[in-house]
Amino acid sequence: MTLHEYMAMQQKTVDAALNRWVPPESTNPETIHRAMRYSLFAGGKRIRPLLVISAADAVSDAPVGVESAACALEMIHTYSLIHDDLPALDNDDLRRGRPTCHKVFGEAMAILAGDSLLTLAFEVLAKLEGVSADRRIELVRELAVASGTVGGMIGGQVNDIEGEGKHPTAELLESIHRAKTGALLRASVRMGAIYAGADAAQLAALTKFGEHIGLAFQIVDDILDVEESSEALGKTAGKDAAQHKITFPAVYGIEQSRKMAEDERVAAHLALNIFDDRATRLRELADLVVKRKS
């Protein structure tokens, strides 16, 4: 099975699970459920859920129900996008090739849609079947820390906002992106490992892998914002420069940034040596992260 075929198969699995977990549009109050579903089923690549599933598969043979844990990652990611697009933050009108949630449903409902996905993510983890209580607690802790203020996604977003207009330095850049983007990607592989019952060595290896692809993902994101069109990206291109954000191209230039992404890809591959062929999909996903054009 090619990577494209594998991704399409797992995306269908994740979408079906998301459809089960998120209340139907007809459920009262209908507007909030329409808004949640509008953003959640807007056609994302499902990279984070794919990492959860592939990491679990590297540890154990197709652990049953892992797609539900993967759904929690996608809910957190989508909530962050809804809030990022709001006028008070990045003020964007386009996401995944169509109008952002607040442009369709209004700012108040977009805020609540993000809040709803955030809380639902932890409900999903708490209700996981066939997983011990201790392991469910560990999954909740992992996602909460990765989404939070100390080294997590929200902390990175705060640093990003407060860094606008400041002189771009390598230290500030790293403090922003290891948290804003990297923490959730790192958590994706760690949660897959935890779900599948990874031992200490396996978890350590997958943690390193997650750190490397997390950084690679953000480097490539920054490059694409400079080089690609809004049509190709499915979101407004050139906003980083327009908002004077601290990015890898701003600090290192395009060519050095491209080399750094490749170095992270290679390091991600090396981190998986203990898994041999069991981690083939993770290696392919690392390649995709670096070579993607959107």
Residue, then its C-alpha position, 0 to 999 in steps of 0.5 A: m500500500t502506498l503512503h497516499e493509499y494508507m493516508a486515505m484509508q486512515q483519514k476515512t477511519v478518523d473521519a468516521a470516528l469524528n462523526r461518531w463523537v461530534p453531535p449531529e448538526s440537528t442536535n440542539p443547539e444546532t448552530i454550535h454543532r454546525a460550526m464545530r462540524y464546518s471546521l472539523f470536516a473542512g478537508g485537513k490532512r489529518i497529520r496529527p491523527l495519522l501520527v497517533i495511529s502510525a506511532a501506535d502501530a510501531v509499538s503494537d499491531a494495530p491497537v483497537g480503538v486508537e482512532s478515538a485517541a487520534c480524534a482528540l488531537e484533531m479536535i484540539h488542532t481544529y479548535s486552535l485554528i478556529h481561534d487563531d483565525l479570529p480578528a483578535l489573533d491572526n484575523d484571517d478570512l480563509r482556512r483550508g480553502r474556504p471562509t473561516c469559521h467566524k466569517v460564516f458563523g460570527e465571532a461569538m459562535a466561532i469562539l464557542a465552537g473552539d471551546s466545544l472542541l477543546t472540551l470534547a477532546f478530553e471527554v473522548l479520552a476519558k471515555l476510551e474503551g478497552v484502555s486502563a484508567d491509568r493509561r487514560i489519565e496519562l493520555v489526558r495529561e499528555l494532551a493537556v500539557a501539550s495544549g497548555t501554557v508552559g511549553g505548550m501550544i497556548g504558551g507558544q501562541v502567546n510568545d508568537i503574538e508578543g513577538e510581533g514586531k520584535h527583532p527576530t532572534a534564534e532564541l525567540l524563534e525556538s521558544i515560539h515554535r517548539a511550543k506553538t506547533g511542535a508540542l502538539l506534534r510531539a504529543s501526537v506520537r507520544m499519545g499513540a505510543i502511550y495508547a499502545g503500551a510503549d516501554a520507556a525506550q520506545l517512548a523516548a525514541l518516539t519523543k525524539f522523532g516527534e520533536h524533530i518532525g515538529l520543528a521540521f513542520q514549522i520550518v516548512d510552514d514558514i517557507l511555504d508562507v513565503e513561496e506559495s500562493s493562497e490558493a495552493l495553501g488554502k489560507t492567506a499567504g504572506k501573512d507572516a511577513a505582513q504581521h512582522k512575525i518571527t519566522f525561520p526565513a526571517v531569522y535564517g533565510i530561505e535556503q538555510s531554513r530549507k537545509m534545517a528542515e532536511d536536517e530535522r527530517v534525517a534526525a527524525h529517521l534516525a530516532l526510529n532505528i529501534f523500530d526497524d520496519r515497524a516505523t515505515r509509515l512514520r518515516e514516510l510521514a516525516d518525508l511528507v512533512v518536509k516535502r509538502k507544498s501546502 
